[in-house]
């Protein structure tokens, strides 16, 4: 009998406008199996609409949470951690600086997604959960600061 080799778990940290989400999962044969999920509300985008900037307090809180969740991912066996930022980091005048602060605090690279990338990844995530994907699908991803509409 041949033993089935599974890849080590990987983790994704989604740094959103209102919360940071962690998913630790294994991927085998195109299927994603969740090992651990966590969500922490940080309100990174609080006040963003009025000022166009992320506040220092919100940036510091989010950096602490990302660092903590990265450690949690490692405790759950994650061999790699991918951190992505969405609307708040993408649109704030100081978003790039805040992303660098988060990187330094957490020891991770933060990739800020374009709106198109965010929509594509949300669609692929939702589609992976469908038992039988349809030939035409319409999806709406409503986030803390933005919404993406996908027709595929």
C-alpha positions in Angstrom: 0.0 0.0 0.0 1.3 3.4 -1.0 1.2 6.2 1.5 -0.5 9.4 0.3 1.7 12.4 0.7 0.0 15.6 1.5 1.6 19.0 1.2 2.2 21.0 4.4 -0.5 23.5 5.3 -0.3 27.0 3.9 -1.8 30.2 5.4 -3.4 33.3 4.0 -3.8 36.5 6.0 -6.5 38.8 4.5 -5.9 42.4 5.9 -9.3 44.0 5.2 -10.9 47.3 6.0 -12.7 46.1 9.1 -11.0 42.8 10.0 -8.0 40.5 9.5 -8.8 36.9 8.6 -6.5 33.9 8.8 -7.0 30.7 6.9 -4.7 27.8 7.4 -5.4 25.0 4.9 -4.0 22.1 3.0 -4.4 21.8 -0.8 -4.5 18.4 -2.4 -5.9 17.5 -5.8 -7.3 21.0 -6.3 -9.3 20.7 -3.1 -8.8 23.1 -0.1 -9.2 21.6 3.3 -9.5 24.2 6.2 -7.4 23.3 9.2 -7.9 26.6 11.1 -9.8 29.9 10.6 -9.7 33.1 12.7 -11.0 36.6 12.3 -10.2 39.6 14.4 -11.9 43.0 14.0 -9.3 45.8 13.7 -11.2 48.6 12.0 -8.2 49.5 9.8 -10.4 51.8 7.7 -12.1 53.7 10.5 -12.2 57.4 9.4 -10.7 56.6 6.0 -13.6 58.1 4.1 -13.3 61.5 5.9 -9.5 61.8 6.0 -8.2 59.6 3.2 -5.7 58.2 5.6 -5.4 55.2 7.9 -5.0 56.4 11.6 -1.8 55.5 13.5 -3.9 53.7 16.1 -5.7 51.6 13.5 -2.4 50.8 11.8 -0.7 49.8 15.1 -3.6 47.6 16.2 -3.7 45.9 12.8 0.1 45.3 12.8 -0.2 43.6 16.3 -3.1 41.4 15.1 -1.2 40.4 11.9 1.8 39.5 13.9 -0.3 37.4 16.4 -2.2 35.6 13.6 1.1 34.8 11.8 2.3 33.2 14.9 -1.0 31.3 15.2 -0.6 30.1 11.6 2.8 28.7 12.4 1.4 26.9 15.5 -1.0 25.3 13.1 1.8 24.0 10.9 1.7 26.6 8.1 4.9 26.2 6.0 4.2 29.4 4.1 2.2 32.5 4.9 0.8 34.9 2.3 -0.5 38.3 3.5 -2.7 40.4 1.3 -4.2 43.8 1.8 -7.4 45.0 0.3 -9.4 48.3 0.0 -8.0 50.3 2.9 -4.4 49.7 2.1 -5.1 50.1 -1.6 -6.9 53.5 -1.4 -5.5 55.3 1.7 -2.9 58.0 0.9 -0.7 56.4 3.5 -1.6 52.8 2.6 1.8 51.9 1.3 3.5 53.2 4.4 1.1 51.3 6.7 1.6 48.1 4.7 5.4 48.5 5.3 4.8 49.0 9.0 2.7 45.8 9.1 5.5 44.0 7.2 8.1 45.1 9.7 6.0 44.2 12.8 4.9 40.8 11.5 8.0 39.8 9.6 5.9 39.1 6.4 5.6 40.6 3.0 2.2 42.3 2.5 0.9 42.3 -1.1 -1.7 44.9 -1.7 -4.2 43.6 -4.2 -5.8 45.6 -7.0 -9.6 45.7 -7.1 -9.5 43.2 -10.1 -7.2 40.8 -8.2 -9.4 41.0 -5.1 -12.5 40.2 -7.2 -10.8 37.3 -9.0 -9.6 35.7 -5.8 -12.9 36.1 -4.0 -14.6 34.5 -7.0 -12.2 31.6 -7.0 -12.6 31.1 -3.3 -16.4 31.0 -3.6 -16.3 28.8 -6.6 -14.1 26.3 -4.8 -16.9 25.8 -2.3 -19.6 24.9 -4.9 -20.4 21.2 -5.2 -21.0 21.6 -9.0 -19.9 25.0 -10.4 -22.2 26.3 -13.0 -21.1 27.4 -16.5 -22.2 31.0 -15.8 -21.9 32.4 -12.3 -22.5 35.9 -10.8 -21.0 36.8 -7.5 -21.0 39.8 -5.2 -18.3 40.2 -2.6 -19.2 42.8 -0.1 -16.3 43.8 2.1 -15.8 46.4 4.8 -14.7 49.1 2.3 -15.6 47.9 -1.2 -17.7 45.5 -3.2 -16.7 43.5 -6.2 -19.0 42.1 -8.8 -17.9 39.2 -10.9 -19.6 37.5 -13.8 -17.9 34.4 -15.1 
